[in-house]
Amino acid sequence: MKYGFFDDENKEYVITNPQTPFPWINYLGNEDFFGLVSNSAGGYAFYKDAKFRRLTRYRYNNVPMDNGGRYYYIKDEDTIWNPGWKPSKTPLDSYECRHGMSYTKITGVKNGLKAESTFFIPLKTWAEVHKIKLTNETDKEKTIKLFSFMEWCLWNAEDDQNNLQRNLSTGEVEIDGSTLYHKTEYKERRNHYAFFHVNTPIQGYDTDRESFVGLYNELSEPQAVLNGKPTNSEAHGWSPIASHYIEVVLRPGESKDLIFTLGYIENPEEEKWESKGVINKTRSKEVIEKFNSVEKVDAALDDLAKYWENLLSIINVQSDQPELNRMVNIWNQYQCMVTFNMSRSASFFEVGIGRGMGFRDSNQDLIGFVHQIPERARERIIDIASTQFPDGGCYHQYQPLTKRGNHALGGGFNDDPMWLILGTVSYIKETGDFSILDEMVPFDNDELLAKTMFEHLTISFNHVVNNIGPNGLPLIGRADWNDCLNLNCFSKDPNESFQTTENNTKGSKAESVMIAGLFVVYGTDYVELCKELGKTEEASRAQAEVDKMIQVVKDFGWDGEWFLRAYDFYGKKVGSDENEEGKIFIESQGWCTMAGIGKEEGLCEKALDSVKERLDCEYGIVLNNPAFTKYYIEYGEISTYPKGYKENAGIFCHNNPWIMIGETVIGRGNRAWEYYKKICPAYLEEISDLHKTEPYVYAQMVAGKDAYKPGEAKNSWLTGTASWNFYAITQYILGVRPDYNGLIVDPCIPDDFSDYTYTRKFRGATYEIQIKTGEKNKGVKQLTVDGKAIDGNVIPVLDQDSVHKVVVEML
């Protein structure tokens, strides 16, 4: 069943039924102030860090699901309802939610009253703006009672839910006309406060939750709304909220707009106070002034639309497949940007408390957005590299508020360093900016240990070379890309974390074939970079190490029909036909075929045929097969999941593109395209009841063929799936990818693909590329630029601010 439709012209997904199979959300904000908003207005807002600077409360795992958010209660005579249906759940005469590019518009109609609520965060602003438009569609005058509502979080989202003996006594607010201020802990160590304002005089307010909701009421029926009047409560401890009460009179056909602003303010220490105990409101009033009218708000919305129009204009594909066009041109790029902003920190599956920005995650995310905002990609690369250790290892995560490594998790994930080469090389190929390599970048944020960015890459490369196991393959450490393959943990204690418990690394024989393939791919990139820089001696040294690894994989990483996954602590094979369960894994098949290891001998083709035979299913490619049915202590968390879910034979949409790219390496466009369509959300819209998560963005995981309910998705939005699928479809299937000296054109498409156009802005010029399909899936017969034939398949870098017509004829 479908719950809405794509509106491609407006770049929106339109939800027409509020009871979606799971809350379908959107993200507000583009830089450092963010909000999550569901199709029923659930969610929360935060500044930079969803753990340490959370403005509003949200309770995960609640019953009913998705309670808490930006609520507007309407009392129209005896009827109480919300424009987004929840939390009152009063049946609406009509409902529509439009999730767009960094904004959401929810419209509800009940008894002739239309209420439109538009939520967005203006550019360069630490505030959410809510435009509420009320329209009387009847022929009689209406008197409406409107109650706003949101619940303040006491800043630290983890402590907020735990330290009640303190928190229930600390809540503090101020009321200043139509502005409700939240100033908990401001008088001591905090330099920040929040506010919730409306641009009209109010007839009352509430700032204490129990006074507004009632101690034993639900959010669906707050006592103040039932009574039709606020209590004018002022919170002292307990649970502070912000609720305005406004009486609105509407003549027949009349509309009125109200502008609500939820903001965050920081004051220097010397400017914290207006007078004793009264916060300095100067900055909040400046924000309020910027968005206190419909005209100002509409102008900000227009600026936001132009911002996204520009970002999405850099890559544009026009084919005869609308699903492909909308994913490449709109939703996949949008998800890549959201994932860049959030990493894995805050979604409806990630609570924003336990994870910071990931080292490997952020490098992979970068390949999906570097074409849009290269200047921020440059900053992100330097931030990431600054959390590296002098030996090339690194913190697995860092906190976005401080940009410092997460000591609680630490390092020891031996794939992490190689991803820095991916991120940096991708940036240079996109921009041509080699100067990043000369930047002095610290280790462990210690400026005294700073070395050039290029030296960081060398040390990353050497980290693999210096951590080799008995077979010559890279040691896995705590884990590689699959954090649940914990070959050195041996945990018997359910209170331990598999990822942070490393009992047996010393003396371990646990090696990763996946890291070996990764090393060949990005080691080769490192070699090519050295050649570009004229560092021929270093290029030769590195090439020798790459060649050695290729041979080691052939000698010790091949199982006969596919690549092994690893060797365990004892030196036994993982992912081998010799195993009872988990005979084959997806990761090493992807990376070793992307690396082209054994391509000439037919190893890549054999491995990918084994993927098709053993791992493929209706909904995508599962991670391993057969699924584990018991706990293997020497494998760790992967074997704790029920079969078919997550890492235990679930469909990880993140690693499916590695197989797609592997298929393009050997020229099998039909297979690559088949795999792409199976997990692409726009092609799954008709099975939303089964799939559950949003049909406009990728999920991390889809239940595999062994699961109780194959095809059911989880963990949408914040996943490397976004960047890798965009990378695979645009650079390897549709086949236009940046290189140091131009754009390589190398499509690998299915037999029945029609001609298509690929518009690409690259280093200041625009290339309108017309790709004419031929008899073969792969290979360029002729390439012309502005009517002139070009040898090979690389479009050269041409003058900035110029437009060029490119025609590509495939074989």
C-alpha positions in Angstrom: 0.0 0.0 0.0 1.2 3.5 -0.8 0.8 6.3 1.8 1.5 9.2 -0.5 3.3 10.2 -3.7 6.4 12.0 -5.0 6.0 15.6 -6.2 9.2 15.8 -8.2 8.5 19.4 -9.5 8.4 20.7 -5.9 11.1 18.2 -4.6 8.6 16.9 -2.0 7.2 13.6 -0.8 3.6 14.1 0.0 2.1 11.9 2.7 -1.7 11.6 2.6 -2.3 9.2 5.4 -0.9 10.1 8.9 -0.8 6.5 10.0 2.3 5.5 8.1 3.9 2.1 8.9 6.6 3.9 10.9 7.0 7.6 11.5 8.3 9.1 8.3 10.6 11.9 9.1 12.5 14.9 7.6 15.4 16.9 8.8 15.5 20.7 9.3 18.7 22.7 9.2 21.8 22.7 7.1 24.8 23.7 9.2 24.8 23.6 13.0 21.2 24.0 14.3 19.0 21.0 13.4 15.6 19.5 13.9 14.0 16.1 13.3 10.3 16.3 12.4 7.9 13.4 11.6 4.8 13.4 9.5 2.8 14.1 12.7 5.1 16.9 13.9 7.0 14.6 16.3 10.7 15.0 17.0 13.1 17.5 18.6 15.7 20.2 17.9 19.3 20.7 19.0 22.4 22.8 18.4 25.4 20.9 16.9 25.2 18.0 19.3 22.1 16.0 19.9 23.4 14.8 23.3 24.9 17.9 24.9 22.8 20.7 23.4 19.3 19.3 22.9 16.5 21.9 23.2 13.4 19.8 23.4 12.6 16.4 24.8 11.8 13.3 22.8 11.2 9.8 24.2 12.3 6.8 22.1 10.6 3.4 22.4 7.5 5.2 23.7 4.0 3.8 23.5 2.3 5.0 21.4 5.2 5.6 19.0 6.4 9.1 18.2 5.0 11.0 21.2 6.5 14.4 21.8 7.2 17.2 19.3 6.1 20.6 18.1 2.4 20.4 18.8 -0.4 22.9 18.1 -3.7 22.0 19.8 -6.8 23.6 18.3 -10.0 23.8 20.4 -12.9 24.6 18.1 -16.0 24.6 20.3 -16.0 21.1 21.7 -13.6 19.5 19.2 -9.9 19.2 20.0 -7.5 18.4 17.2 -4.0 18.8 15.8 -3.0 19.7 12.2 -0.6 16.7 12.2 -3.3 14.3 13.6 -1.1 13.4 16.7 -1.2 13.5 19.6 -5.0 14.0 19.9 -5.6 11.6 17.0 -8.9 13.2 16.2 -10.0 12.0 12.8 -9.4 14.8 10.3 -11.5 15.7 7.3 -8.2 15.9 5.3 -4.5 15.6 6.1 -1.4 16.2 4.1 2.3 16.3 5.0 4.8 17.6 2.5 8.4 16.7 3.3 10.7 19.0 1.2 14.3 20.1 1.2 14.9 21.1 4.8 11.3 22.0 5.5 8.1 20.2 6.3 4.5 21.5 5.8 1.7 19.7 7.5 -1.9 20.6 6.7 -5.0 19.4 8.5 -8.7 20.3 8.0 -11.4 19.8 10.6 -15.0 21.2 10.7 -14.3 23.8 8.1 -11.1 25.0 9.7 -7.8 24.6 7.7 -4.5 24.7 9.7 -1.2 24.7 7.8 2.0 24.4 9.8 5.3 25.0 8.0 8.5 24.0 9.9 12.0 25.1 8.8 15.3 26.4 10.0 16.4 29.5 8.0 19.9 29.6 6.6 22.6 30.6 9.1 20.1 30.7 11.9 20.0 29.0 15.3 16.3 28.7 15.4 13.3 26.8 14.0 10.5 28.9 12.5 6.9 27.6 12.5 4.4 29.4 10.3 0.9 28.5 11.3 -1.8 29.6 8.9 -5.4 29.3 10.0 -8.3 29.6 7.5 -12.0 29.6 8.1 -13.5 27.8 5.2 -17.1 28.0 6.5 -19.7 30.7 6.0 -19.8 31.4 9.8 -17.5 33.2 12.2 -15.2 30.9 14.2 -13.5 31.6 17.5 -10.5 29.3 17.9 -8.5 28.5 21.0 -4.9 27.7 20.0 -2.3 26.1 22.4 1.3 25.6 21.3 3.3 23.0 23.2 6.8 21.7 23.5 8.8 20.2 26.3 12.2 21.5 27.2 15.1 19.1 27.5 17.6 20.0 30.2 20.4 20.2 27.6 22.2 16.9 28.2 19.8 14.4 26.7 21.4 11.5 28.6 21.5 13.1 32.0 18.0 14.6 31.3 16.5 11.1 31.5 18.7 9.7 34.3 19.6 12.3 37.0 16.0 13.0 38.2 17.0 13.6 41.8 18.8 16.7 40.5 16.9 17.6 37.4 13.4 17.7 39.0 14.7 20.6 41.1 16.7 22.6 38.5 14.2 23.7 35.8 14.0 27.5 35.4 12.1 29.7 33.0 11.3 33.3 32.3 8.2 34.8 30.7 8.5 38.0 28.8 5.4 38.9 26.9 4.9 36.4 24.1 8.3 34.8 24.6 8.9 31.9 26.9 12.5 31.4 27.9 14.2 28.2 29.1 17.2 29.1 31.3 17.9 25.9 33.3 21.5 25.9 34.7 22.2 29.3 33.0 23.2 31.0 36.2 26.2 28.6 36.7 28.2 26.9 34.0 26.1 27.4 30.9 26.3 30.3 28.5 23.2 29.4 26.5 19.5 29.5 26.8 16.5 28.7 24.6 13.3 30.5 23.8 9.9 30.0 22.2 8.2 33.1 20.8 5.0 33.9 18.9 4.6 37.2 17.0 1.3 38.2 18.5 0.0 39.1 22.0 -1.0 36.0 24.0 -3.9 35.5 26.3 -2.0 33.1 28.6 0.7 30.5 28.8 2.0 27.5 30.7 5.6 26.6 31.5 5.0 23.7 33.9 4.2 20.3 32.3 2.0 18.9 35.0 0.0 22.1 35.1 -0.6 22.0 31.4 -1.0 18.3 30.8 -2.2 17.1 34.1 -0.3 14.5 36.1 -2.3 11.5 34.9 -3.4 12.8 31.5 -1.8 11.9 28.2 -0.5 14.4 25.6 -3.6 13.5 23.6 -5.8 15.3 26.1 -3.9 18.0 28.1 -5.9 19.3 30.9 -5.5 22.9 29.9 -6.8 22.2 26.4 -9.7 20.3 27.8 -10.5 23.2 30.1 -10.1 25.6 27.2 -7.8 27.9 29.2 -4.2 27.9 30.4 -3.1 28.0 34.1 -0.3 30.6 33.6 2.1 28.3 35.4 5.7 29.2 36.0 8.0 26.2 36.2 10.3 25.8 39.3 12.0 22.5 38.9 9.9 19.5 37.8 9.4 19.5 34.0 9.5 22.9 32.2 7.6 23.3 29.0 6.6 26.2 26.7 2.9 26.7 25.7 1.3 29.8 24.4 -2.5 30.4 24.5 -4.0 32.5 21.7 -7.6 33.2 20.9 -8.2 33.7 17.2 -11.4 35.0 15.7 -11.9 34.3 12.0 -14.6 35.7 9.8 -15.9 33.5 7.0 -13.1 32.9 4.4 -10.6 34.8 6.6 -7.0 33.6 7.2 -4.5 34.5 9.9 -0.8 33.7 10.1 1.1 33.2 13.3 4.9 32.9 13.4 6.5 30.9 16.2 10.2 30.8 16.7 12.1 28.2 18.7 15.7 29.5 19.2 19.0 28.9 20.8 21.2 31.7 22.1 24.8 31.9 23.4 26.0 34.9 25.4 29.6 35.7 26.4 30.3 35.5 30.1 30.4 39.2 30.5 27.0 39.6 28.7 25.0 36.9 30.4 22.7 39.1 32.5 20.3 42.0 31.9 20.0 42.5 35.6 20.4 40.2 38.6 18.7 36.9 37.7 17.3 38.2 34.4 18.9 36.8 31.3 20.3 39.1 28.6 17.7 38.8 25.8 19.4 41.1 23.2 20.4 38.3 20.9 17.0 36.5 21.2 15.2 39.7 20.3 17.4 40.1 17.2 16.4 36.6 16.0 12.8 37.3 16.7 12.9 40.5 14.8 14.3 38.7 11.7 11.3 36.4 11.5 8.4 38.3 13.0 6.3 38.7 9.8 5.0 36.5 7.1 6.9 38.5 4.5 10.2 37.9 6.3 9.5 34.2 6.8 8.5 33.7 3.2 11.7 35.4 2.1 13.7 33.0 4.3 11.8 30.1 2.8 12.7 31.4 -0.7 16.4 31.6 0.3 16.3 28.1 1.5 14.7 26.9 -1.8 17.4 28.7 -3.8 20.1 27.1 -1.6 18.8 23.6 -2.4 18.3 24.5 -6.1 21.9 25.3 -6.3 23.1 22.2 -4.4 21.0 19.9 -6.5 22.0 21.5 -9.8 25.6 20.2 -9.8 24.6 16.6 -10.8 21.4 16.0 -12.8 20.3 13.0 -14.8 17.5 12.7 -17.2 16.5 9.2 -18.3 13.2 7.5 -19.1 13.1 6.1 -15.5 11.3 8.6 -13.2 12.3 6.6 -10.1 16.0 6.9 -11.1 15.7 10.6 -11.9 14.1 11.5 -8.6 16.6 9.5 -6.6 19.7 10.8 -8.3 18.5 14.4 -8.7 16.7 14.9 -5.4 16.4 12.4 -2.6 19.6 10.5 -2.7 21.6 13.7 -2.8 19.4 15.2 -0.1 20.0 12.1 2.1 23.7 12.4 1.5 23.7 16.0 2.8 21.7 15.0 5.9 24.0 12.2 6.6 27.0 14.5 6.3 25.4 16.8 8.9 24.4 14.0 11.3 26.8 11.2 10.7 25.1 8.4 12.8 24.0 10.6 15.7 20.3 11.5 15.6 17.5 9.8 13.8 14.4 7.9 14.9 16.7 4.9 15.3 19.8 6.7 16.7 18.9 8.5 19.9 21.7 11.1 19.6 23.3 10.1 22.8 25.6 7.2 22.3 27.5 8.0 19.0 29.4 10.9 17.7 30.9 11.5 14.3 32.5 8.3 13.0 36.0 8.3 11.5 35.2 5.7 8.8 31.5 6.9 8.6 32.4 10.5 7.8 35.0 9.7 5.2 32.5 7.5 3.4 29.7 10.1 3.7 32.0 12.6 2.1 31.9 10.8 -1.3 28.1 11.6 -1.5 28.3 15.4 -0.9 31.8 16.6 -1.8 30.5 17.8 -5.2 27.9 20.0 -3.4 29.9 21.7 -0.7 33.6 21.0 -1.2 34.6 23.8 1.3 32.8 22.0 4.1 34.2 18.7 2.9 37.7 20.1 3.3 36.9 21.2 6.8 35.5 17.8 7.7 38.6 16.0 6.3 40.9 18.0 8.5 38.6 17.5 11.5 38.7 13.8 11.0 42.4 13.6 10.4 43.0 15.6 13.6 41.6 12.7 15.7 44.2 10.3 14.2 47.1 8.9 16.4 50.8 9.3 15.4 50.9 5.5 14.5 48.1 5.9 12.0 45.3 4.5 14.2 42.5 6.8 15.2 39.6 7.5 17.4 36.6 5.6 16.0 34.4 8.6 16.8 34.6 12.2 17.8 32.1 14.7 19.3 30.8 17.4 16.9 30.6 20.0 19.7 34.3 19.7 20.6 35.7 17.9 17.5 37.8 15.8 19.9 38.0 12.0 19.9 35.6 9.9 21.9 37.8 8.4 24.7 35.0 6.1 25.9 35.2 4.2 22.6 38.8 4.8 21.7 40.4 3.2 18.6 41.6 -0.1 17.3 39.3 -0.6 14.3 42.0 -1.4 11.8 40.1 -0.4 8.6 39.6 3.2 9.9 42.9 4.7 8.6 42.5 3.7 5.0 39.2 5.6 4.7 41.1 8.8 5.2 42.7 8.2 1.8 39.2 7.8 0.2 37.9 11.0 1.7 41.0 13.1 0.8 41.5 11.8 -2.7 37.8 12.2 -3.5 38.0 15.9 -2.4 41.1 16.5 -4.5 39.7 14.8 -7.6 36.5 16.9 -7.3 38.1 20.3 -6.7 41.7 20.0 -8.0 42.8 21.5 -4.6 46.1 19.8 -3.8 46.8 22.5 -1.1 44.9 20.5 1.5 47.9 18.1 1.4 50.2 20.9 2.8 47.9 21.8 5.7 49.5 21.1 9.1 47.1 18.8 10.9 47.6 17.6 14.5 47.5 14.1 15.8 45.0 13.6 18.7 44.2 17.3 18.4 47.7 18.1 19.7 49.2 20.9 17.6 52.7 20.1 18.8 52.3 16.8 17.0 51.1 18.3 13.7 52.3 17.0 10.3 51.1 17.7 6.8 47.9 16.2 5.6 50.0 14.2 3.1 52.0 12.7 5.9 48.7 11.7 7.6 47.8 9.7 4.4 51.3 8.1 4.4 50.9 7.1 8.0 47.4 5.8 7.3 48.8 3.6 4.5 51.6 2.4 6.7 49.2 1.5 9.5 48.0 -1.5 7.4 51.6 -2.4 6.4 52.7 -2.3 10.0 49.8 -4.4 11.3 50.0 -7.6 9.3 49.0 -11.1 10.5 50.6 -14.5 10.1 49.3 -15.0 6.5 50.3 -11.5 5.4 46.8 -10.2 5.6 45.9 -7.1 7.7 45.1 -7.7 11.3 41.5 -6.8 12.0 41.9 -5.3 15.5 38.5 -4.7 17.3 36.7 -5.0 14.0 36.8 -3.8 10.4 33.8 -2.2 8.6 31.5 -4.8 10.2 31.6 -3.7 13.8 29.8 -6.9 14.8 32.4 -9.2 13.5 34.4 -9.2 16.8 37.1 -11.8 16.3 39.1 -10.8 19.4 36.3 -10.2 22.0 35.2 -13.6 23.3 32.5 -12.0 25.4 30.4 -14.0 27.9 29.1 -11.0 29.8 25.9 -9.5 28.5 26.8 -6.2 30.2 29.8 -5.8 28.0 29.9 -3.9 24.6 31.3 -6.1 21.9 32.8 -3.1 20.2 34.7 -1.7 23.2 35.7 -5.0 24.7 39.0 -6.2 23.3 40.2 -9.1 25.4 42.6 -10.9 23.1 44.1 -8.7 20.4 47.6 -9.3 21.6 48.9 -12.4 19.9 45.8 -12.8 17.9 45.8 -14.3 14.4 42.6 -12.6 13.4 43.1 -11.1 9.9 40.6 -9.4 7.6 40.4 -10.1 3.8 38.0 -7.1 3.6 40.7 -4.8 4.8 43.1 -6.4 2.3 40.7 -5.5 -0.6 40.2 -2.0 0.9 44.0 -1.6 1.1 44.4 -2.5 -2.6 41.7 -0.1 -3.7 42.8 2.9 -1.7 46.5 1.9 -1.7 46.2 2.2 -5.5 44.6 5.6 -5.0 47.5 6.6 -2.8 50.0 5.4 -5.4 48.3 7.5 -8.1 48.3 10.6 -5.8 52.0 10.2 -5.2 52.6 10.1 -9.0 50.5 13.2 -9.4 52.7 14.9 -6.9 55.9 13.7 -8.5 56.8 11.5 -5.5 58.0 8.6 -7.6 60.0 6.9 -4.9 57.1 6.8 -2.5 54.8 5.7 -5.3 57.1 2.7 -6.1 57.4 1.8 -2.4 53.6 1.9 -2.0 53.0 0.0 -5.3 55.2 -2.8 -4.1 53.1 -3.1 -0.9 49.9 -3.1 -2.9 51.2 -5.8 -5.3 52.3 -7.9 -2.3 48.8 -7.7 -0.8 47.2 -8.7 -4.1 49.3 -11.8 -4.1 48.6 -12.6 -0.5 44.9 -12.4 -1.1 45.2 -14.8 -4.0 47.3 -17.2 -1.9 45.5 -16.9 1.4 42.2 -15.1 0.8 40.6 -17.3 -1.9 38.4 -20.2 -1.0 37.9 -21.7 -4.4 34.6 -20.1 -5.5 34.7 -16.9 -3.5 37.0 -14.7 -1.3 37.3 -15.6 2.4 36.1 -13.1 4.9 38.7 -13.4 7.5 40.8 -15.6 9.8 39.8 -15.8 13.4 41.8 -15.5 16.6 43.0 -19.1 16.2 43.9 -18.7 12.6 40.8 -20.6 11.3 39.0 -19.5 8.2 35.9 -17.3 8.4 33.6 -17.2 5.4 34.8 -20.5 3.9 33.0 -23.5 2.5 34.6 -25.4 5.3 32.5 -23.5 7.8 29.1 -25.0 9.0 27.4 -21.5 8.9 28.5 -18.2 7.5 30.3 -19.8 4.5 30.3 -16.7 2.4 30.2 -13.0 3.3 29.5 -10.0 1.1 32.2 -7.5 2.2 35.3 -9.3 0.8 33.5 -10.2 -2.4 32.8 -6.5 -2.8 36.2 -5.1 -2.0 38.3 -7.7 -3.7 36.2 -7.4 -6.9 36.3 -3.6 -6.7 40.1 -4.0 -6.5 40.0 -6.3 -9.5 42.0 -8.9 -7.5 42.4 -12.0 -9.7 40.2 -10.5 -12.5 42.4 -12.0 -15.2 42.2 -15.4 -13.7 38.4 -15.2 -13.4 38.3 -14.9 -9.6 36.1 -11.7 -9.7 33.6 -13.4 -11.9 33.5 -16.5 -9.8 33.1 -14.5 -6.6 30.3 -12.4 -8.0 28.5 -15.5 -9.4 28.7 -17.0 -5.9 27.1 -13.8 -4.5 24.3 -14.2 -7.0 23.8 -17.9 -6.1 24.1 -17.7 -2.3 23.5 -14.1 -1.1 21.0 -12.6 -3.5 17.3 -12.5 -2.8 14.1 -10.7 -3.8 14.9 -7.6 -1.6 18.7 -7.3 -2.0 22.0 -9.1 -1.2 22.3 -10.5 2.3 25.5 -10.1 4.3 26.3 -13.7 4.9 25.0 -17.2 4.2 23.9 -19.5 5.8 22.7 -17.4 8.6 24.1 -18.2 12.1 21.7 -20.1 14.3 23.9 -20.2 17.5 26.3 -18.0 19.3 29.9 -18.3 18.1 31.9 -16.7 20.9 34.9 -16.3 18.6 32.8 -14.3 16.1 31.1 -12.0 18.5 28.0 -9.8 18.0 27.3 -10.9 14.5 26.0 -14.3 15.7 23.8 -12.9 18.4 21.2 -11.5 16.0 18.3 -13.7 14.9 18.8 -15.0 11.5 18.0 -12.6 8.7 18.4 -9.5 10.8 21.1 -6.9 10.9 24.6 -8.3 10.5 23.4 -11.9 10.7 22.3 -12.4 7.1 20.3 -9.2 6.9 20.5 -7.1 3.7 22.9 -4.3 4.5 22.1 -1.7 1.9 25.4 0.0 2.7 27.5 -2.9 1.2 25.3 -3.8 -1.7 26.8 -1.0 -3.8 30.2 -2.6 -3.4 28.8 -5.6 -5.3 27.3 -3.2 -7.9 30.7 -1.6 -8.5 32.3 -5.0 -8.6 29.9 -6.0 -11.3 30.8 -2.9 -13.3 34.5 -3.7 -13.0 33.9 -6.9 -15.0 31.3 -5.2 -17.3 28.1 -6.8 -16.1 25.7 -3.8 -16.3 22.6 -6.0 -16.1 23.5 -7.4 -12.6 24.6 -4.0 -11.3 21.3 -2.4 -12.3 19.3 -5.3 -10.9 21.0 -4.9 -7.6 20.5 -1.1 -7.6 16.8 -1.4 -8.2 16.2 -4.0 -5.5 17.2 -1.6 -2.6 16.4 1.8 -4.2 13.6 3.2 -2.1 11.7 4.9 -5.0 11.2 1.5 -6.6 9.8 0.1 -3.3 7.0 2.6 -2.8 4.3 0.1 -3.5 5.4 -2.2 -0.7 5.5 0.4 2.0 3.4 -1.7 4.3 6.2 -4.3 4.3 9.2 -2.0 3.9 7.9 0.3 6.7 10.5 3.1 6.5 10.4 6.1 4.2 10.0 5.5 0.5 12.2 8.5 -0.3 15.4 7.6 1.6 17.6 4.5 2.0 17.5 2.3 5.1 20.6 0.8 6.6 19.1 -2.7 6.9 16.4 -4.7 5.2 15.4 -8.1 6.7 17.0 -10.9 4.7 15.6 -14.1 3.2 16.1 -16.0 6.5 14.1 -13.5 8.6 10.6 -13.8 9.9 9.5 -11.0 7.7 11.9 -10.6 4.7 11.8 -7.1 3.1 11.1 -5.2 6.3 13.5 -2.2 6.7 15.0 -0.5 9.8 17.5 2.3 10.5 16.6 4.7 7.8 18.3 8.0 7.0 21.7 8.0 8.7 23.7 5.3 6.9 26.6 5.1 4.6 24.1 3.5 2.3 23.2 7.0 1.0 26.7 7.9 -0.2 27.6 4.5 -1.5 24.5 4.1 -3.6 24.9 7.6 -5.0 28.5 6.9 -5.7 27.7 3.6 -7.4 24.8 4.8 -9.6 26.4 8.1 -10.7 30.1 7.1 -11.0 30.0 3.5 -12.0 26.6 2.6 -13.5 25.7 5.9 -15.2 29.5 6.3 -15.3 30.7 9.8 -14.9 33.4 10.3 -12.2 35.9 13.0 -11.4 39.6 12.5 -11.7 42.6 14.7 -11.3 42.6 15.9 -14.8 38.9 15.8 -15.8 35.8 13.7 -15.9 36.1 10.0 -16.7 33.1 8.7 -18.7 32.8 5.0 -18.3 29.1 3.8 -18.1 28.2 0.2 -17.3 24.4 -0.1 -18.0 21.9 -2.8 -18.6 20.9 -4.1 -22.1 17.6 -2.4 -22.2 18.8 1.1 -21.1 17.9 4.0 -23.3 19.9 7.1 -24.1 20.2 9.5 -21.2 21.7 12.9 -20.4 24.0 13.6 -17.5 24.6 17.3 -16.6 27.7 17.8 -14.4 29.1 21.0 -13.0 32.8 20.5 -12.4 35.4 23.0 -11.3 33.4 26.0 -12.5 32.3 24.6 -15.9 29.1 22.9 -16.9 29.1 19.7 -19.0 25.9 18.6 -20.7 26.7 15.0 -21.4 24.5 13.0 -23.8 25.2 9.3 -23.5 24.1 7.2 -26.5 23.9 3.5 -25.7 25.3 0.9 -28.0 25.3 -2.9 -28.3 27.5 -3.5 -25.3 27.0 -2.7 -21.6 30.4 -1.0 -21.2 32.9 0.8 -23.2 33.2 4.2 -25.0 33.5 4.2 -28.8 33.7 7.9 -29.3 33.7 11.1 -27.1 33.2 14.6 -28.5 33.3 17.9 -26.7 31.7 20.8 -28.4 31.9 18.8 -31.7 35.6 18.0 -31.4 36.6 14.3 -30.9 38.6 13.5 -27.8 41.0 10.6 -27.6 40.1 8.2 -24.8 37.2 8.7 -22.4 38.2 11.6 -20.2 36.6 15.0 -20.6 39.3 17.6 -19.9 38.9 20.4 -17.4 37.8 23.5 -19.4 37.3 27.2 -18.6 35.2 28.2 -15.7 31.8 29.8 -16.3 31.5 27.9 -19.6 28.9 25.4 -20.9 30.0 22.4 -23.0 28.1 19.9 -25.1 29.5 16.4 -24.7 28.4 13.4 -26.8 29.4 9.9 -25.7 28.8 6.9 -28.0 29.1 3.6 -26.3 30.3 0.5 -28.0 
